[in-house]
Every structure is written in C-alpha cells, then in structure tokens.
C-alpha cells in the first residue's frame, strides 16, 4: 500500500514542485516505485520540471472523465525507471473536478507504487482542498521569509482539520552564509514557530533553477540534501543538511565575504 503524500505551501514560488520532483527522483533511485500526480488543474508545471511535456498523450482529466485508464496516462521517466508522472490538464475548468475524483485516481495506483506524491496548487482554495483529501501525509514547504512562514502557518491550521497521519516541514532555498550573518531567519526559529517535525533543509542552489528550466533534476550543491530528505521520509530519521557549517570559523568568514562580493 503506497504512502500518499501531498506537497503544499500556502504561498506560491517557494519551490514546492521542485521539492516534490527531486524527492521523488531520489526515492526512485533508491529502488522505490514513485508516482507524482499534478493536481494543479490548468496551472500545472510539473510536466515542464520533469521534462515530459512533449510526451503527454493523456492527462489526469482524461482519466477522471473515462477517456483512458490511469496506467495509460502515466509517463515513465527516462532517467529513473521507477518514477512515473501523471500530468495535469493545461486548460480546463478546475472547479468541475472534485476531491473524490482525484481520490479515485490515487486509489487506483496505491497497490502499484510505494509512494504517491500529490503536487498541490498554491493557496488554500478549492484546488488545495481536493488535493488534501487524497493524502494521509503532508509535506509543507517554506522558505526562510516571513510571508512564506505565515502562509505555512495558515496552511497548517487548515491541515489540522483533516485526518492526516503525519505532517512534515521542508525549508527550501536556505542561504547558510546569510543565516550565520544573522541576515536570514534561522531554520530552528522556523521549526519553533510552526511546531511540526523537520523533514529536511535544501540549500539555495543556482543549478536547481537552471536545470529545472531545462526539465533536468538535481543540483550540485543540493545532492546530499535530497538524499537526506529521502532517507528521513522513508526511515523516520531527522538528519538535516547543515547549510551553515562551511560558513563557520575563519575559513567560513572568508567564504561569506567572497559570496557577498559575487
């Protein structure tokens, strides 16, 4: 039986889809079968991040409306043989899709996969609600910025009314140099404010943005962070990537000064 995990944020632009895609790829690399569903009807971009937009024949709306089976709409990733993507529709009146519709699609896959990731629309409107009812766990993605943390707090208050087994926190786009300098909100402060277990921390990585635009996953700086995220999710551990370590001490001060000048 698959673990059904929704990825949400409240605020758009925090890297939720990128986290979802890279974590799915890392788990599949470890031998787990992973399906990622894009339920942002009409405003989807998972297919672009995954580099499969030219391979779409059917989408999730085709499945819901009975034009194909779920397995026919799944796209197998060419780089990760255990990773599959179920794309959303590029143009469709999303209000016509219900949470029960999405849940039926998820249920049709849960005996085939180890993990089913549900990429949730930003905000807390109808799209958010129909994504949440399909899951039994939630990953809330934030960046170290006040607006993102406040929106995540609102999302968590809503999630408390749903029957979720676990809720986890991922802090994305962390600049270790700025945290050491006291110029960015510290990860520990975010954890203390939101009061949910930390699943992982992902550093700011220029490679992620550049590669994502090309439909390529990964990032040289963040590779270790993805592995720790996957291990924490599967094993229940809390081995958090330390973004600040290399910016501490005398050498760290030198690195911070160089980074500030670049």
C-alpha positions in Angstrom: 0.0 0.0 0.0 1.5 3.3 -1.1 2.2 6.2 1.2 0.1 9.1 -0.2 1.8 12.4 0.5 0.6 15.9 -0.5 3.1 18.7 -1.0 1.7 22.1 -0.1 3.0 25.5 0.8 0.2 28.1 1.0 2.5 30.6 -0.8 3.4 30.1 -4.5 7.0 30.3 -5.7 8.7 28.5 -2.8 9.9 25.6 -4.8 7.2 23.1 -3.9 7.1 21.3 -7.3 10.9 21.2 -7.4 11.0 19.6 -4.0 8.3 17.1 -5.0 10.1 16.2 -8.2 13.6 15.8 -6.8 12.5 13.9 -3.7 10.5 11.5 -6.0 13.5 11.1 -8.2 15.8 10.4 -5.3 13.5 7.8 -3.8 13.1 6.1 -7.2 16.9 6.0 -7.4 16.9 4.1 -4.1 14.6 1.4 -5.6 11.2 2.6 -4.6 8.3 3.0 -7.1 7.1 6.6 -7.1 4.2 8.2 -8.9 3.9 12.0 -8.9 0.4 13.5 -9.6 0.0 17.1 -10.7 -3.4 18.2 -9.4 -3.0 21.9 -10.2 -5.6 21.8 -13.0 -5.0 24.4 -15.7 -1.9 26.0 -14.0 0.3 22.9 -13.9 4.1 22.9 -14.4 5.2 19.5 -13.1 5.5 18.2 -16.7 7.9 21.0 -17.5 10.0 20.5 -14.4 10.2 16.8 -15.2 10.9 17.3 -18.9 8.0 15.3 -20.1 5.7 18.0 -21.6 6.4 16.7 -25.2 5.4 13.1 -24.2 1.9 13.8 -22.8 -0.8 11.8 -24.6 -3.4 11.6 -21.8 -3.7 13.7 -18.5 -5.4 13.3 -15.2 -8.7 14.9 -16.6 -8.7 12.2 -19.3 -8.6 9.6 -16.5 -11.3 11.2 -14.5 -13.6 11.5 -17.5 -13.1 8.0 -18.5 -11.2 8.5 -21.8 -8.3 6.3 -20.6 -7.1 4.2 -17.8 -4.8 5.6 -15.1 -1.9 3.5 -16.3 -2.3 4.8 -19.9 -1.9 8.4 -18.7 1.2 7.7 -16.6 4.5 8.8 -18.1 7.6 6.8 -17.1 10.7 9.0 -16.6 13.5 8.1 -19.0 16.2 8.7 -16.4 14.6 7.0 -13.4 12.9 3.7 -14.3 10.8 3.6 -11.0 9.5 7.1 -11.4 6.2 7.9 -13.1 4.4 11.2 -13.7 0.6 11.8 -14.1 0.3 15.2 -15.7 -2.5 17.7 -15.2 -4.5 19.4 -17.9 -3.1 22.6 -19.4 -6.6 24.2 -19.9 -9.6 23.0 -18.0 -12.2 24.4 -15.7 -10.8 23.0 -12.5 -13.9 23.6 -10.4 -15.5 20.8 -12.3 -13.1 18.3 -10.7 -13.8 17.2 -7.2 -11.7 15.8 -4.4 -13.5 12.5 -4.8 -12.4 12.4 -8.5 -8.8 12.9 -7.5 -9.0 10.4 -4.7 -10.3 7.7 -7.1 -7.3 8.2 -9.3 -5.0 7.9 -6.3 -6.7 4.8 -5.1 -6.3 3.1 -8.5 -2.5 3.5 -8.1 -1.9 2.7 -4.4 -1.3 -1.0 -4.9 1.3 -0.4 -7.6 3.5 2.1 -6.0 5.5 2.6 -2.8 4.9 6.4 -2.8 2.3 8.6 -4.4 3.2 12.3 -4.3 0.4 14.8 -4.9 1.7 18.2 -6.1 -0.9 20.6 -4.6 -1.8 24.0 -6.0 -0.6 27.1 -4.1 -3.1 28.8 -1.9 -5.9 27.4 0.2 -8.7 27.5 -2.3 -10.7 24.6 -3.9 -7.6 23.1 -5.6 -5.9 22.8 -2.3 -8.8 21.1 -0.6 -9.3 18.5 -3.3 -5.6 17.6 -3.1 -5.6 17.2 0.7 -8.4 14.7 0.8 -6.4 12.3 -1.3 -3.5 12.1 1.1 -2.7 10.6 4.5 0.5 12.6 5.0 1.6 16.2 4.2 4.8 18.0 3.4 4.7 21.7 4.0 7.4 23.6 2.0 8.6 27.1 3.2 11.4 29.4 2.5 13.1 31.5 5.3 11.0 34.5 4.6 8.2 36.0 6.8 5.5 35.8 4.2 6.2 32.2 3.4 6.3 31.2 7.1 3.0 33.0 7.9 1.3 31.3 4.9 2.6 27.9 6.0 1.2 28.6 9.5 -2.3 29.2 7.9 -2.0 26.0 5.9 -1.1 24.0 9.0 -4.1 25.3 10.8 -6.3 24.1 7.9 -4.5 20.7 7.7 -5.3 20.1 11.4 -9.0 19.6 10.4 -8.0 16.8 8.0 -7.3 13.2 9.0 -3.6 13.1 8.3 -1.2 10.7 9.9 1.8 13.0 9.7 2.8 16.5 8.8 6.4 17.4 7.9 8.4 20.6 7.2 10.9 21.3 4.4 12.8 24.5 4.5 13.9 25.4 0.9 16.3 27.9 -0.6 18.4 28.3 2.6 21.5 30.6 2.4 23.9 29.4 5.1 26.1 32.5 4.8 23.1 34.8 5.4 22.0 32.7 8.4 25.4 32.8 10.0 25.5 36.6 9.5 22.0 36.9 11.1 20.6 38.2 7.8 18.1 35.3 7.2 15.7 33.6 9.6 17.3 30.6 11.1 15.9 27.1 10.5 15.5 26.5 14.2 13.3 29.6 14.5 11.1 28.4 11.7 10.7 25.0 13.4 9.9 26.5 16.7 7.3 28.8 15.2 5.5 26.2 13.1 5.7 23.3 15.6 6.0 20.4 13.1 8.8 17.9 12.6 11.5 18.9 10.2 11.9 16.6 7.3 14.8 18.4 5.7 16.6 21.5 4.6 17.5 22.3 1.0 20.2 24.9 0.3 19.9 27.7 -2.3 21.4 26.2 -5.4 21.7 28.0 -8.7 21.9 24.7 -10.6 18.3 23.8 -9.5 16.8 26.8 -11.1 18.9 26.5 -14.3 18.3 22.8 -14.6 14.6 22.9 -13.8 14.0 25.3 -16.7 15.5 22.5 -19.0 13.5 19.7 -17.4 16.5 18.3 -15.6 16.5 17.4 -11.9 19.2 17.7 -9.3 21.8 20.3 -8.4 25.5 20.0 -7.5 25.2 21.8 -4.1 22.0 20.2 -3.0 22.6 16.5 -4.0 23.3 15.5 -0.4 20.2 17.3 0.8 18.0 15.3 -1.5 19.4 12.0 -0.2 18.9 13.1 3.4 15.3 14.1 2.6 14.6 10.7 1.1 16.1 8.8 4.0 14.3 10.9 6.5 11.0 10.3 4.8 11.4 6.6 4.4 13.2 5.8 7.7 11.6 8.4 10.0 15.0 9.9 10.8 15.9 13.7 11.1 19.3 14.1 9.6 19.1 17.7 8.5 21.5 19.1 5.9 23.7 21.7 7.6 23.8 24.7 5.3 25.8 26.8 7.8 28.7 24.5 8.5 31.0 25.7 5.7 30.4 29.3 6.7 31.6 29.0 10.3 35.1 29.7 11.6 37.9 31.6 9.9 37.6 29.9 6.6 33.8 30.2 6.8 34.1 34.0 7.3 36.3 34.1 4.2 33.7 32.2 2.2 31.0 34.6 3.4 32.9 37.6 2.3 33.6 36.1 -1.1 30.0 35.2 -1.6 28.9 38.7 -0.6 31.1 40.2 -3.3 30.0 37.9 -6.1 
